[in-house]
Amino acid sequence: MSEPRTNIAELDPVWARITREAENAVADEPLLGGMVHYSILHHQTLERALSYRTALKLANGEMTEQILREICDEAHASAPELALAARADIMATYERDPACHRFLQPLLFFKGFQAVQSYRVAHWLWTQGRRDLAYFFQMRCSEVFGVDIHPAARIGRGIMIDHAHSIVIGETAAVGDNVSMLHSVTLGGTGKEEGDRHPKIGDGVLIGAGAKVLGNIHVGNCSRIAAGSVVLAEVPPCKTVAGVPAKIVGEAGCAQPSVSMDQLLRAT
């Protein structure tokens, strides 16, 4: 098996690093050997490992692991962008989460990453017209991870959801690239309205813990939403908003708030 991995390492440095880290993890903690082998070292590609891990987590008495794995394999084979996004998500988590020290941690242990990858398969199913199956993925993701992302929502690459308790992202929401959010974030509607009713989050946005962004409003690129805020109006690019209801309290303070993860509000 070493020769195929050498070839993959030339084409996929992210997966090559994950497999090296997995081998070291088994050496350091043999009791995790079975888990690490089945989740990582038994697979030749990140795509297959993602399929295995997603199926393992979402399987229940109504849908077997084997069926879910076949669905995920089909999704990754048909849409290579799913695994490209997953690689960006791994890098984002490693770079922004101080608790993440290895590339393999999101794949094995971080439910925010795992929930987003489950959503990505559900979104692919939704675009294929397989909506009841997409709803099943949404349901199980909510039950297993506490993360409820509608499969019709549009989410970019380089997403980091830290802790990931009680995340809600509505049907017509859109999230750009390189966005970071913490636990208990809601991207929701404001009532029983139908149609396009959820927020549009720009690139590079940082959303603090417990923030609620409600309605069909746009949050500009590289802005910050302070923890606990309720955002009901447009947020210009590169600004910080805070409060209930949220108001502009200053500049974002840096070029990429989602990367710096600086959530402190400073007097201006």
Secondary structure, 3 states (H helix, E strand, C coil): CHHHHHHHHHHCHHHHHHHHHHHHHHHHCHHHHHHHHHHHHCCCCHHHHHHHHHHHHHCCCCCCHHHHHHHHHHHHHHCCHHHHHHHHHHHHHHHHCCCCCCCHHHHHHCHHHHHHHHHHHHHHHHHCCCHHHHHHHHHHHHHHHCEEECCCCEECCCCEECCCCCEEECCCCEECCCCEECCCCEEECCCCCCCCCCCEECCCCEECCCCEEECCCEECCCCEECCCCEECCCECCCEEEECCCCEEEEECCCCCHHHHCCCCCCCC
